[in-house]
């Protein structure tokens, strides 16, 4: 303790009190868990200082680009026990979502309890921006799997928006079907119907021109049946179900 500058001349009594306090916080017996983690204290201090100090919050927005990913990661981890951290995380991304989205996704993947909040914020910000097809595809590769489901749906919608300008109907149909499945995956069953129906329409037109696309049409019709089924529209689901059987037969 005497290596701490403020304690180098402290009395033995004061050092003994500090030692007992430390021992209470960090028991030597492995049966006991640590009661206070220094990183949690640092995160709490940082979040509260940024939240309560507008001048500091403005300075954070001008942080050097190479330092921003580290700050996003710290705030993402802090969101596990501080909901204010998720709001600060979103504020930083808002300043440059096009440039910071990859770092934001990477940071959000380090969170646990707060990941749902970060997922919602990322999805909102990504949905508000306009993305080139290649950038949206790269974002999609970052979140392959079942993590960040709302962000995955927002990225899928961004890819559809970009594909609408490409003139590639087959590629657009694939992305529409993917979007419908991702919307269904987050419980937005009604919203999933529009992309699913549009994918069926595109595949139907493609299959009429080239029967080699019949399998993709059958898949798309089957997906539409699944979405109707999840909505409880069982009667409406019969038509697509029968069509899918006919196509596969």
Buried (B, 14 or more C-beta within 10 A) or exposed (E): EEEEEEEEEBEEEEBEEBEEEEEEEEEEEEEEEEEEEEEBEEBBEBBEEBBEEEEEBEEBEEEEEEEBBEBBBBBBBBBBBBEBBBBBBBBBBBEEBBEBBBBBBBBBBBBEEBBBBBBBBBBBBBBEEEBEBEBBBBBBEBBEEEBBBBBBBBBBBBBBBBBEEEEEBEBBBBBBBBBBBBBBBBEBBEBBBBBBBBBBBBBBEBBEEEEEBBEBBBBBBBBBBBBBBBBEBEEBBEEBBEBBEEBEE
